[in-house]
């Protein structure tokens, strides 16, 4: 049986892995955004205690490898809390919380790049700090941060391949199972590599289109 025939026969099984991988990426990026943006605001506008807590969080999740975090949560934290969580949800939590640490720094840099005079002007017009952040600072910061935030997509996509270690049925897990059944390794793994490249290209292309659509001509070029 040639490789093409094997790939065709196993494609439905492998396609389920592609769907699982994309679901994991989207859920992780969303969770990272949900926590990362408030953390960025907390580091800039929060109290000293809050800033210190966030700094420790960022240091912890950026300082440990993904595999260590997966094992720590899957075999340690969740069982200790008597929580029976599926491998997929554990992976979402770990990649999402880790992504939040990186995304918070992306948004933090974007917010800091905005002139402090804009906050002063908003306050002088009678806006509260939260109103100024929501209506003036964040709309600009999101546009500035999007190119850097887009780089999180390929990072999370490649990190999903490590999740096979806790039993998540993503692309690499299913590819390894196919190899174990067919005893053909290199062509199958090359096909998996091609899938990752295509997903990476398609995702980055989509994000680049989004970046162009929400960009404002001249915005962010020399003093914002």
Secondary structure by P-SEA (a helix, b strand, c coil): ccaaaaaaaaaaaaaaaaaaaaaaaaaaaaaaaacaaaaaaaaacccaaaaaaaaaaaaaaaaccaaaaaaaaaccccccccccccaaaaaaaaaaaaaaaaaaaaaaaaaaaccaaaaaaaaaacccaaaaaacccaaaaaaaaaaaaaaaaaaaaaaaaaccccccccaaaaaaaaaaaccccaaaaaaaaaaaaaaaaaaaaaaaaaaaaacccccccccc
